[in-house]
Amino acid sequence: MSDLSVKSVTHRKSHILEIIFSDGHTECVDFSPFIFSNDHPDYVPYRKEENFLKYQIVDGNLNWDDYTMIFPIEDLRKNKLLR
């Protein structure tokens, strides 16, 4: 899966994003369990939806604020975010 990348992202609601991957797979990922259970100060701002929605696709990765928050693409595709 080394060539796997994020092709597009659509906000569905709250902290849920629909992600389309380079292999054609689509996954709806709810980031709220990760964000709201993690007390690390880097993630606290993303509890506000307006900050969470400031994501970008950079080099095929889903990225927030210059890599403050980024996840392995394989984890996103499996919808398994580690806490």
C-alpha positions in Angstrom: 0.0 0.0 0.0 3.0 2.3 -0.2 1.5 4.2 -3.2 -1.8 4.8 -1.3 -2.7 8.5 -1.0 -5.6 10.7 -0.2 -7.3 12.1 -3.3 -10.2 14.1 -1.9 -12.0 14.9 1.3 -15.5 16.0 2.0 -16.8 17.2 5.3 -19.9 15.3 6.3 -20.7 16.7 9.7 -19.0 17.7 13.0 -15.6 15.8 12.9 -16.5 13.3 10.2 -14.8 13.4 6.9 -15.4 11.3 3.8 -12.0 10.4 2.3 -11.4 9.1 -1.2 -8.2 7.2 -1.6 -6.0 6.7 -4.7 -7.2 3.1 -5.0 -10.8 4.2 -5.2 -11.8 3.2 -1.7 -14.0 5.6 0.2 -14.1 5.8 4.0 -16.1 8.0 6.4 -13.8 8.7 9.3 -15.0 10.1 12.6 -12.0 11.9 14.2 -13.9 13.0 17.3 -13.0 9.9 19.5 -9.3 10.6 18.8 -9.5 14.4 19.2 -11.7 14.5 22.3 -10.0 11.7 24.2 -6.5 13.1 23.6 -5.4 15.7 26.1 -2.2 16.6 24.3 -2.3 20.4 23.8 -1.5 20.1 20.1 -4.9 18.5 19.5 -7.1 20.5 21.8 -7.7 23.3 19.2 -9.2 20.8 16.8 -12.1 20.2 19.2 -13.6 23.3 17.6 -15.1 22.4 14.3 -13.8 25.6 12.7 -10.2 24.6 13.5 -10.7 21.0 12.5 -12.0 22.0 9.1 -8.7 23.8 8.3 -7.2 20.5 6.9 -5.3 20.3 3.6 -4.2 17.5 1.4 -0.4 17.8 1.2 1.6 15.3 -0.9 -1.3 12.8 -0.7 -1.6 13.1 3.1 -4.4 14.6 5.2 -2.7 17.3 7.2 -3.6 20.0 9.7 -1.6 23.1 10.4 1.8 22.2 8.9 1.8 18.6 10.3 0.5 19.4 13.8 -2.0 16.6 13.2 -1.4 13.9 10.6 -2.4 10.2 10.4 -0.9 7.2 8.6 -2.9 6.8 5.4 -3.4 3.1 6.0 -5.0 3.9 9.4 -7.4 6.4 7.7 -8.3 3.8 5.1 -9.0 1.2 7.8 -10.8 3.8 9.9 -8.7 2.9 12.9 -7.2 5.9 14.5 -4.9 5.1 17.4 -5.5 7.1 20.6 
